Amino acid sequence: MRLIRLIANLGYGSQRDVKAMIKAGRVTLADGTVLDDGTKAAHDDIRVDGEPLDPPPGLVLMLHKPEGYTCSTSDPGRIVYELLPERFMHRNPIVAPVGRLDRDSTGLLLLTDDGPLAHRITSPKRHVPKTYEVTLARPLSGEEGAVFASGTLMLRSESTPLAPAELVVSGPQTARITITEGRYHQVKRMFAAVGNHVERLHRAAIGGLDLGDLAEGQWRPLSPAEIALVTGS
């Protein structure tokens, strides 16, 4: 792939913009050698304004989403892309959320430009577990765990029961719940079905991957080993 197209596809600008960057000597090798569009170079050795080139397609990011941000490119309020380098939104293909967290929800959000990988993670057939920490409006009755684990719970306006889910109670009005589906507002609707209301929802883990010490509002790329924790392969 030509250097101009490579850099443009990573979101640094249009092909015209990138051509001007190259002409201005802003694209170099690690040793400072200025590149032109006809130069062939290893991706890891390319620099833009002295900084390493962003990872190639197949990028997977983990973001610790704060409250108040939507997983959208065009919401009138704050969007998660404000927490990332702006060029990530302009990559071709775009770095898109893998599943979503509501505006008022927090926690682990994955983003990738790898469509097939995103499908593997979100497909109900893959049964990738997702663990949430919830704070509830009212005390738990003690019966919720059995109801959620039964595999018979029906959500309003749906025709098939939910797959079994695991509930671990951590306090009178707090718990961790692990689900293997991703239906619309599923966790909130599950607690509504047993007469309660979720006041706070935090995604703690996807598959075997958790946030670790990643601070709220921060992000980092995942290694192949970490991606395998999510996909199970």
Solvent accessible surface area in square Angstrom, and as a share of the most:
residue,aa,sasa,rsa
1,M,151,0.67
2,R,150,0.55
3,L,8,0.04
4,I,11,0.06
5,R,128,0.47
6,L,31,0.16
7,I,0,0.00
8,A,14,0.11
9,N,33,0.17
10,L,2,0.01
11,G,7,0.07
12,Y,43,0.16
13,G,25,0.24
14,S,60,0.39
15,Q,97,0.43
16,R,208,0.76
17,D,73,0.38
18,V,0,0.00
19,K,129,0.55
20,A,61,0.47
21,M,13,0.06
22,I,14,0.07
23,K,182,0.77
24,A,73,0.57
25,G,26,0.25
26,R,103,0.38
27,V,0,0.00
28,T,22,0.13
29,L,35,0.18
30,A,57,0.44
31,D,115,0.60
32,G,44,0.43
33,T,69,0.40
34,V,91,0.53
35,L,5,0.02
36,D,85,0.44
37,D,30,0.15
38,G,69,0.67
39,T,49,0.28
40,K,197,0.83
41,A,39,0.30
42,A,69,0.54
43,H,38,0.17
44,D,123,0.64
45,D,51,0.27
46,I,1,0.01
47,R,50,0.18
48,V,10,0.06
49,D,83,0.43
50,G,56,0.54
51,E,114,0.51
52,P,79,0.50
53,L,13,0.07
54,D,13,0.07
55,P,53,0.34
56,P,63,0.39
57,P,88,0.55
58,G,39,0.38
59,L,8,0.04
60,V,5,0.03
61,L,0,0.00
62,M,0,0.00
63,L,0,0.00
64,H,25,0.11
65,K,0,0.00
66,P,17,0.11
67,E,107,0.48
68,G,13,0.12
69,Y,28,0.11
70,T,20,0.11
71,C,3,0.02
72,S,28,0.18
73,T,67,0.39
74,S,97,0.62
75,D,40,0.21
76,P,140,0.88
77,G,33,0.32
78,R,122,0.45
79,I,19,0.10
80,V,0,0.00
81,Y,10,0.04
82,E,105,0.47
83,L,39,0.20
84,L,13,0.06
85,P,36,0.23
86,E,124,0.56
87,R,79,0.29
88,F,4,0.02
89,M,46,0.20
90,H,98,0.44
91,R,10,0.03
92,N,101,0.52
93,P,70,0.44
94,I,61,0.31
95,V,0,0.00
96,A,36,0.28
97,P,27,0.17
98,V,7,0.04
99,G,34,0.33
100,R,158,0.58
101,L,9,0.04
102,D,43,0.22
103,R,107,0.39
104,D,76,0.40
105,S,0,0.00
106,T,11,0.07
107,G,0,0.00
108,L,0,0.00
109,L,0,0.00
110,L,1,0.00
111,L,0,0.00
112,T,5,0.03
113,D,11,0.06
114,D,44,0.23
115,G,48,0.46
116,P,101,0.64
117,L,14,0.07
118,A,23,0.18
119,H,122,0.54
120,R,88,0.32
121,I,8,0.04
122,T,66,0.38
123,S,13,0.08
124,P,88,0.55
125,K,178,0.75
126,R,104,0.38
127,H,112,0.50
128,V,8,0.05
129,P,52,0.33
130,K,27,0.11
131,T,19,0.11
132,Y,15,0.06
133,E,56,0.25
134,V,3,0.02
135,T,42,0.24
136,L,1,0.00
137,A,33,0.25
138,R,118,0.43
139,P,88,0.55
140,L,27,0.14
141,S,85,0.55
142,G,65,0.63
143,E,121,0.54
144,E,8,0.04
145,G,26,0.25
146,A,76,0.59
147,V,52,0.30
148,F,3,0.01
149,A,56,0.44
150,S,58,0.38
151,G,20,0.20
152,T,95,0.55
153,L,24,0.12
154,M,88,0.39
155,L,6,0.03
156,R,215,0.78
157,S,116,0.75
158,E,51,0.23
159,S,101,0.65
160,T,76,0.44
161,P,63,0.39
162,L,4,0.02
163,A,31,0.24
164,P,83,0.52
165,A,6,0.05
166,E,107,0.48
167,L,25,0.13
168,V,80,0.46
169,V,82,0.47
170,S,82,0.53
171,G,17,0.17
172,P,108,0.68
173,Q,63,0.28
174,T,50,0.29
175,A,2,0.02
176,R,95,0.35
177,I,0,0.00
178,T,33,0.19
179,I,4,0.02
180,T,37,0.21
181,E,28,0.13
182,G,60,0.58
183,R,52,0.19
184,Y,161,0.61
185,H,72,0.32
186,Q,7,0.03
187,V,6,0.03
188,K,50,0.21
189,R,56,0.21
190,M,1,0.00
191,F,0,0.00
192,A,62,0.48
193,A,52,0.41
194,V,46,0.27
195,G,53,0.51
196,N,10,0.05
197,H,105,0.47
198,V,9,0.05
199,E,114,0.51
200,R,114,0.41
201,L,17,0.08
202,H,21,0.09
203,R,9,0.03
204,A,13,0.10
205,A,14,0.11
206,I,4,0.02
207,G,22,0.22
208,G,53,0.51
209,L,8,0.04
210,D,82,0.43
211,L,16,0.08
212,G,66,0.63
213,D,145,0.75
214,L,23,0.12
215,A,58,0.45
216,E,102,0.46
217,G,14,0.13
218,Q,99,0.44
219,W,76,0.27
220,R,87,0.32
221,P,66,0.42
222,L,17,0.09
223,S,47,0.30
224,P,116,0.73
225,A,75,0.58
226,E,35,0.16
227,I,36,0.18
228,A,35,0.27
229,L,91,0.45
230,V,4,0.02
231,T,15,0.09
232,G,70,0.67
233,S,91,0.59
